[in-house]
Amino acid sequence: MKKICFVIDKLSAGAGRVVYDLAKFLDKTQFEVVIASLYPNGDLLHLFKKLNVKIINLNKKSGKDLGLILRLRKLIIKEKIDIVHTHNVDAYEYGVLAAWLAGVNKIIHTTHGKSVKETKLKRIRENIFHKFISLFLTDYIAVSKDLGRYAAKNWCLNKKKIRLVYNGIDINKYKKINFDKKFLYKLGIIKNDLLIGIIAGLRPVKDHPTLLKSMEMLIKKVPNSKLLITGDGPEKEKLLGLVKKLRLENNVLFLGNRTDIVRLLNCLDVGVLCSLSECLSISLLEGMACEVPFIVTNVGGNPEVIENNKDGYLVPPRNSKILAEKLINLLQDKKLMEKIGKKAREKVVKKFNVKNMIKSYERLYLE
């Protein structure tokens, strides 16, 4: 029996969903799981509480918290942890050093995103620090080939440590189901509306403004189209202002964070991701598994998921005109939407099934 400690910054977002699936689906006869979260709460906490695993809040202080390394080291020794597996940047910076100081022989990190430091100097400093930390790793996991190349260049001194493990999702949970759409009527949706959805944090890298500008063009051709924006974040006020400026108040709805994602996905006609940078989007995989046809920007790991014009569409980033054209073409062709949606699910079932991800990690843990 191997005891694994997953160290994560917060129980939320794509990384949180990956950790949740690992904790849920790993072979219980071979692995015992402990989860150490740097920050309390997270919008997935309610799901984690349903699992029969120990969840420990490390209560990270604001700014640099060097004492956290010692607290985590003490926890690792107390719990007799065999493997430490960190997720996301903060967890990497604290968890790897704590694991090394605790004498753990197998230390793994999965990187779910690229640096978002606001200045070049800060990115350089971060990259130097990350390369130093990578000396203590046994394995560095990238969730896309694009991210693997980025990690090799910026974050990991030994390229031989880098492995590719694609994210996977539960295809039995995320599938096409005929839900009653009446819950949307309370939000102002009517029966014949065509629904476009984006599920992403309201952050600059997700580039919601390009989508809103495409909506301005779209409603001139498809006036019954509505955009449902799911997620929250620091850009919300700016986006609300842009909606007002573009006079889209009757065509755009902000839904905030939701717990009924499967139901929501099954109400969409088209999904969109217009990110400026993307690694391997969990929300994209979930939508495709529900047979939602997607239009995504041709960045990062997106082209590893979608084959253009076959199981989705790739568009250039920051190009609202091309995005609007693709939306118009899809929304005006119901058969095409259905065809692309079915192909999308086939791709996820074959390549991005959670079972594939779990097998890859189990093999790694047992090496």
ZIGI-V800768 format. One record per residue. N is the residue number from 1. RES is the residue in three letters. NEAR is the number of other C-alpha atoms within 12 Angstrom. Layout:
N_RES_NEAR / N_RES_NEAR
This chain:
1_MET_17 / 2_LYS_25 / 3_LYS_32 / 4_ILE_40 / 5_CYS_46 / 6_PHE_47 / 7_VAL_51 / 8_ILE_47 / 9_ASP_35 / 10_LYS_37 / 11_LEU_36 / 12_SER_33 / 13_ALA_31 / 14_GLY_38 / 15_ALA_37 / 16_GLY_36 / 17_ARG_34 / 18_VAL_42 / 19_VAL_48 / 20_TYR_39 / 21_ASP_34 / 22_LEU_40 / 23_ALA_36 / 24_LYS_28 / 25_PHE_30 / 26_LEU_33 / 27_ASP_24 / 28_LYS_19 / 29_THR_12 / 30_GLN_16 / 31_PHE_27 / 32_GLU_30 / 33_VAL_39 / 34_VAL_37 / 35_ILE_46 / 36_ALA_42 / 37_SER_40 / 38_LEU_37 / 39_TYR_26 / 40_PRO_22 / 41_ASN_24 / 42_GLY_24 / 43_ASP_23 / 44_LEU_28 / 45_LEU_26 / 46_HIS_16 / 47_LEU_23 / 48_PHE_32 / 49_LYS_20 / 50_LYS_14 / 51_LEU_24 / 52_ASN_17 / 53_VAL_27 / 54_LYS_22 / 55_ILE_32 / 56_ILE_31 / 57_ASN_27 / 58_LEU_30 / 59_ASN_20 / 60_LYS_28 / 61_LYS_16 / 62_SER_12 / 63_GLY_9 / 64_LYS_12 / 65_ASP_19 / 66_LEU_19 / 67_GLY_20 / 68_LEU_32 / 69_ILE_31 / 70_LEU_23 / 71_ARG_27 / 72_LEU_40 / 73_ARG_31 / 74_LYS_22 / 75_LEU_30 / 76_ILE_37 / 77_ILE_23 / 78_LYS_15 / 79_GLU_25 / 80_LYS_24 / 81_ILE_35 / 82_ASP_30 / 83_ILE_43 / 84_VAL_49 / 85_HIS_47 / 86_THR_45 / 87_HIS_44 / 88_ASN_40 / 89_VAL_31 / 90_ASP_37 / 91_ALA_42 / 92_TYR_41 / 93_GLU_38 / 94_TYR_40 / 95_GLY_50 / 96_VAL_48 / 97_LEU_38 / 98_ALA_36 / 99_ALA_43 / 100_TRP_34 / 101_LEU_23 / 102_ALA_29 / 103_GLY_21 / 104_VAL_29 / 105_ASN_23 / 106_LYS_29 / 107_ILE_40 / 108_ILE_41 / 109_HIS_51 / 110_THR_49 / 111_THR_46 / 112_HIS_45 / 113_GLY_32 / 114_LYS_34 / 115_SER_29 / 116_VAL_20 / 117_LYS_16 / 118_GLU_13 / 119_THR_11 / 120_LYS_12 / 121_LEU_12 / 122_LYS_14 / 123_ARG_18 / 124_ILE_19 / 125_ARG_18 / 126_GLU_26 / 127_ASN_28 / 128_ILE_21 / 129_PHE_23 / 130_HIS_36 / 131_LYS_26 / 132_PHE_21 / 133_ILE_33 / 134_SER_37 / 135_LEU_25 / 136_PHE_33 / 137_LEU_38 / 138_THR_33 / 139_ASP_35 / 140_TYR_43 / 141_ILE_42 / 142_ALA_36 / 143_VAL_43 / 144_SER_35 / 145_LYS_29 / 146_ASP_31 / 147_LEU_36 / 148_GLY_33 / 149_ARG_26 / 150_TYR_28 / 151_ALA_37 / 152_ALA_28 / 153_LYS_20 / 154_ASN_25 / 155_TRP_40 / 156_CYS_36 / 157_LEU_26 / 158_ASN_23 / 159_LYS_25 / 160_LYS_19 / 161_LYS_26 / 162_ILE_31 / 163_ARG_30 / 164_LEU_31 / 165_VAL_36 / 166_TYR_40 / 167_ASN_45 / 168_GLY_44 / 169_ILE_42 / 170_ASP_34 / 171_ILE_29 / 172_ASN_19 / 173_LYS_22 / 174_TYR_33 / 175_LYS_32 / 176_LYS_28 / 177_ILE_20 / 178_ASN_16 / 179_PHE_19 / 180_ASP_13 / 181_LYS_23 / 182_LYS_16 / 183_PHE_16 / 184_LEU_24 / 185_TYR_15 / 186_LYS_12 / 187_LEU_19 / 188_GLY_24 / 189_ILE_26 / 190_ILE_19 / 191_LYS_19 / 192_ASN_16 / 193_ASP_27 / 194_LEU_32 / 195_LEU_39 / 196_ILE_44 / 197_GLY_43 / 198_ILE_46 / 199_ILE_44 / 200_ALA_38 / 201_GLY_31 / 202_LEU_30 / 203_ARG_24 / 204_PRO_24 / 205_VAL_30 / 206_LYS_35 / 207_ASP_32 / 208_HIS_44 / 209_PRO_35 / 210_THR_34 / 211_LEU_46 / 212_LEU_42 / 213_LYS_31 / 214_SER_37 / 215_MET_42 / 216_GLU_35 / 217_MET_27 / 218_LEU_33 / 219_ILE_31 / 220_LYS_16 / 221_LYS_18 / 222_VAL_28 / 223_PRO_23 / 224_ASN_26 / 225_SER_37 / 226_LYS_41 / 227_LEU_43 / 228_LEU_41 / 229_ILE_39 / 230_THR_32 / 231_GLY_29 / 232_ASP_26 / 233_GLY_23 / 234_PRO_15 / 235_GLU_21 / 236_LYS_27 / 237_GLU_16 / 238_LYS_19 / 239_LEU_31 / 240_LEU_24 / 241_GLY_17 / 242_LEU_23 / 243_VAL_29 / 244_LYS_19 / 245_LYS_15 / 246_LEU_23 / 247_ARG_18 / 248_LEU_31 / 249_GLU_23 / 250_ASN_24 / 251_ASN_35 / 252_VAL_40 / 253_LEU_31 / 254_PHE_32 / 255_LEU_27 / 256_GLY_21 / 257_ASN_24 / 258_ARG_23 / 259_THR_19 / 260_ASP_20 / 261_ILE_30 / 262_VAL_30 / 263_ARG_25 / 264_LEU_39 / 265_LEU_43 / 266_ASN_33 / 267_CYS_37 / 268_LEU_42 / 269_ASP_41 / 270_VAL_48 / 271_GLY_49 / 272_VAL_51 / 273_LEU_50 / 274_CYS_46 / 275_SER_38 / 276_LEU_29 / 277_SER_32 / 278_GLU_37 / 279_CYS_42 / 280_LEU_41 / 281_SER_45 / 282_ILE_39 / 283_SER_42 / 284_LEU_49 / 285_LEU_51 / 286_GLU_45 / 287_GLY_47 / 288_MET_51 / 289_ALA_43 / 290_CYS_44 / 291_GLU_40 / 292_VAL_48 / 293_PRO_53 / 294_PHE_55 / 295_ILE_50 / 296_VAL_53 / 297_THR_42 / 298_ASN_31 / 299_VAL_30 / 300_GLY_34 / 301_GLY_37 / 302_ASN_41 / 303_PRO_31 / 304_GLU_32 / 305_VAL_47 / 306_ILE_38 / 307_GLU_24 / 308_ASN_24 / 309_ASN_24 / 310_LYS_25 / 311_ASP_36 / 312_GLY_45 / 313_TYR_39 / 314_LEU_33 / 315_VAL_34 / 316_PRO_27 / 317_PRO_30 / 318_ARG_29 / 319_ASN_26 / 320_SER_29 / 321_LYS_22 / 322_ILE_27 / 323_LEU_37 / 324_ALA_34 / 325_GLU_27 / 326_LYS_36 / 327_LEU_44 / 328_ILE_32 / 329_ASN_23 / 330_LEU_35 / 331_LEU_34 / 332_GLN_22 / 333_ASP_19 / 334_LYS_19 / 335_LYS_15 / 336_LEU_28 / 337_MET_34 / 338_GLU_28 / 339_LYS_23 / 340_ILE_34 / 341_GLY_40 / 342_LYS_27 / 343_LYS_30 / 344_ALA_40 / 345_ARG_38 / 346_GLU_28 / 347_LYS_32 / 348_VAL_42 / 349_VAL_30 / 350_LYS_21 / 351_LYS_25 / 352_PHE_36 / 353_ASN_32 / 354_VAL_37 / 355_LYS_28 / 356_ASN_26 / 357_MET_31 / 358_ILE_30 / 359_LYS_21 / 360_SER_25 / 361_TYR_38 / 362_GLU_25 / 363_ARG_16 / 364_LEU_25 / 365_TYR_31 / 366_LEU_19 / 367_GLU_13
